[in-house]
C-alpha cells in the first residue's frame, strides 16, 4: 500500500462506512509555538480521524518542542 493517497481515494474509502483497517491520523505540526495542531484538528477533521501530537506522542521523552526523535533503540510513547 502507498503511504500517500489521493483525496479522491480517501473520500471513497471513508464513504464506504467500513474502514477495513484504514486509519486516518492527523499529525499537524506548526513551527510557530502560538499555533497548535490539536486546535486545528478540533476545528475540523476527516470523519473517524485521530490526532497524534508530534511532541507528546511521537517524540522522545524530554525532547522539548520540535522533532525530538529518540536515540537509537529508544521507544517513544504513543497512544493506541
PEUR-V887592 format. One line per field, one symbol per residue. ss: DSSP state (2 for helix, 1 for strand, 0 for the rest). psi: psi as a letter, one per 20 degrees, with the letter a starting at -180 (. if undefined). burial: I if it has 9 or more other ideal C-beta (glycine too) atoms within 8 Angstrom, else O. A space follows every 50 residues. Layout:
ss = ???
psi = ???
burial = ???
This chain:
ss = 00000022222222200000000011000000000022222220000001 100000000000000000000000000000
psi = qqhprqhgggggghhhinhlipoppolppphoiiqphhghghhprqpiqr pppgghhjrqpjiapammprrpippqqqq.
burial = OOOOOOOOOIOOIIOOOOIOOOOIOIIOOOOOOOOOIOOIIOOOOOOOIO IIIIIOIIIIOOIOOOOIOIOOOOOIOOOO
